[in-house]
Amino acid sequence: MNPLILTVAIDNTAFEYFNHLRSKYFPASRNYLAAHLTLFHALPSDTGIINTVGTVCQQQPVFKMVVAKPVSIGRGVAFFLESEELLHFHKNLQHRWLDFLTPQDRQKLWPHITVQNKVTRPEAQSLLSTLKEDFMPFSIGATGLQLWEYLNGPWKFIDEFRFRE
């Protein structure tokens, strides 16, 4: 069974904004994913995981996150997000699933949305400078969670679980 990836669903306006940037700046030959905010990279493919995701989403109200700044990720650029609620939510899921998390998924969450990757460092630095010029932090909504199957590169959408309104 392929591992599952869990991402945060964001409001449509924010998704369109980040996905536009990703489409524009991510190398087309490597861009087979839409813009996303990953919570967990490799969960076991198990009905217990899916049931837990559904349950926690029914209990979790929609919340805001702050897009704090564009940041370098070496050979690319991402937007760093700030949200105590997101960090708390992630930590609770980590505790529930600790026994089967990979080392990567046991780490503290560094919430970000990548809009460019796998380019030269000068290309990444140029985009980072451009994005920083007029950047002002702004809020976006976390509206739920999305579950994906990892297919050794591309992802296959499984389901979306909405937070309470």
C-alpha positions as CSV (number, residue, x, y, z in Angstrom):
1,M,0.0,0.0,0.0
2,N,1.2,3.5,-0.8
3,P,1.6,6.0,2.0
4,L,-1.0,8.7,2.6
5,I,-0.3,12.5,2.6
6,L,-2.4,14.8,4.7
7,T,-2.6,18.5,3.7
8,V,-4.6,21.5,5.0
9,A,-7.4,22.7,2.7
10,I,-7.2,26.5,2.4
11,D,-9.9,28.9,1.2
12,N,-10.4,29.2,-2.5
13,T,-9.0,32.7,-2.9
14,A,-5.7,31.7,-1.2
15,F,-5.5,28.4,-3.1
16,E,-5.9,30.2,-6.5
17,Y,-3.2,32.8,-5.5
18,F,-0.6,30.2,-4.4
19,N,-1.5,27.9,-7.3
20,H,-1.1,30.7,-9.8
21,L,2.4,31.5,-8.4
22,R,3.3,27.8,-8.4
23,S,2.2,27.4,-12.0
24,K,4.2,30.5,-13.0
25,Y,7.4,29.7,-11.1
26,F,7.7,26.0,-10.6
27,P,9.5,24.2,-13.4
28,A,6.7,22.8,-15.6
29,S,8.4,19.4,-16.1
30,R,8.3,18.9,-12.3
31,N,5.1,20.6,-11.4
32,Y,2.6,17.8,-11.1
33,L,1.0,19.0,-7.9
34,A,-1.2,21.9,-7.0
35,A,-0.2,24.3,-4.3
36,H,-0.5,22.6,-0.9
37,L,0.3,22.9,2.8
38,T,1.5,19.4,4.0
39,L,0.8,18.3,7.6
40,F,2.1,14.7,7.3
41,H,4.2,13.2,4.5
42,A,3.8,9.4,4.9
43,L,0.9,8.0,6.9
44,P,0.1,4.4,6.6
45,S,-2.8,3.5,4.3
46,D,-5.3,2.5,6.9
47,T,-9.0,3.0,7.6
48,G,-8.2,4.0,11.1
49,I,-6.3,7.1,9.7
50,I,-9.2,8.0,7.5
51,N,-11.6,7.6,10.4
52,T,-9.5,9.8,12.7
53,V,-9.2,12.5,10.1
54,G,-13.0,12.6,9.7
55,T,-13.5,12.7,13.4
56,V,-11.1,15.5,14.2
57,C,-12.4,17.6,11.3
58,Q,-15.9,17.4,12.6
59,Q,-14.6,18.8,15.9
60,Q,-12.3,21.5,14.5
61,P,-13.7,24.9,13.6
62,V,-12.4,26.8,10.6
63,F,-9.5,29.0,11.6
64,K,-7.2,31.7,10.2
65,M,-3.5,31.4,9.4
66,V,-1.1,34.3,8.6
67,V,1.0,34.2,5.5
68,A,3.9,35.8,7.2
69,K,6.6,36.1,4.6
70,P,8.2,34.6,1.5
71,V,11.3,32.5,2.4
72,S,14.2,30.7,0.7
73,I,14.1,26.9,0.7
74,G,17.5,26.8,-1.0
75,R,16.7,26.0,-4.6
76,G,13.2,27.4,-4.4
77,V,10.8,29.8,-2.6
78,A,7.9,29.1,-0.2
79,F,5.6,31.2,1.9
80,F,5.9,30.7,5.7
81,L,2.6,30.6,7.6
82,E,2.0,31.4,11.3
83,S,-0.8,29.9,13.3
84,E,-0.7,28.7,16.9
85,E,-4.0,26.8,16.2
86,L,-2.4,24.9,13.3
87,L,0.7,24.0,15.4
88,H,-1.5,22.8,18.2
89,F,-3.8,20.8,15.8
90,H,-0.7,19.2,14.2
91,K,0.8,18.3,17.6
92,N,-2.4,16.6,18.7
93,L,-2.4,14.4,15.6
94,Q,1.3,13.7,16.1
95,H,0.5,12.4,19.6
96,R,-2.3,10.2,18.3
97,W,-0.2,8.7,15.6
98,L,3.3,8.7,17.2
99,D,3.8,5.0,17.0
100,F,3.9,4.9,13.2
101,L,5.2,8.3,12.2
102,T,8.3,8.6,10.1
103,P,11.2,10.7,11.5
104,Q,10.1,13.5,9.1
105,D,6.6,13.5,10.4
106,R,7.7,13.5,14.1
107,Q,9.4,16.9,13.6
108,K,7.9,20.2,14.6
109,L,5.7,21.5,11.8
110,W,7.2,24.2,9.7
111,P,4.1,25.4,7.9
112,H,4.7,26.6,4.3
113,I,3.4,26.6,0.8
114,T,6.0,26.1,-1.9
115,V,5.7,28.1,-5.1
116,Q,9.1,27.3,-6.6
117,N,11.5,24.4,-6.2
118,K,14.3,22.6,-8.1
119,V,15.7,25.7,-9.8
120,T,19.1,27.2,-9.5
121,R,19.9,29.2,-6.4
122,P,20.2,32.4,-8.4
123,E,16.8,31.9,-9.9
124,A,15.3,31.2,-6.4
125,Q,17.0,34.3,-5.0
126,S,15.7,36.4,-7.8
127,L,12.1,35.3,-7.2
128,L,12.5,35.7,-3.4
129,S,13.7,39.3,-3.9
130,T,10.7,40.0,-6.2
131,L,8.2,38.5,-3.8
132,K,9.6,40.4,-0.8
133,E,9.4,43.8,-2.6
134,D,5.8,44.6,-1.9
135,F,4.9,41.8,0.4
136,M,2.5,42.5,3.3
137,P,1.4,39.6,5.6
138,F,-2.2,38.5,5.1
139,S,-4.7,36.0,6.5
140,I,-6.0,32.9,4.9
141,G,-8.6,30.4,6.1
142,A,-7.9,26.7,7.0
143,T,-11.1,25.0,5.9
144,G,-10.3,21.3,6.4
145,L,-8.0,18.5,5.6
146,Q,-7.3,16.7,2.3
147,L,-6.0,13.1,2.1
148,W,-3.9,11.9,-0.8
149,E,-2.2,8.7,-1.9
150,Y,1.5,9.1,-2.7
151,L,2.3,7.6,-6.2
152,N,6.1,8.0,-6.2
153,G,5.8,11.6,-7.5
154,P,2.2,12.5,-8.3
155,W,-0.5,12.3,-5.7
156,K,-4.0,10.8,-6.1
157,F,-6.7,12.7,-4.3
158,I,-8.7,10.5,-1.9
159,D,-11.0,12.8,0.0
160,E,-11.5,16.2,1.7
161,F,-12.8,16.6,5.2
162,R,-14.3,20.0,6.1
163,F,-13.8,21.8,9.4
164,R,-16.9,23.0,11.2
165,E,-18.1,26.4,10.0
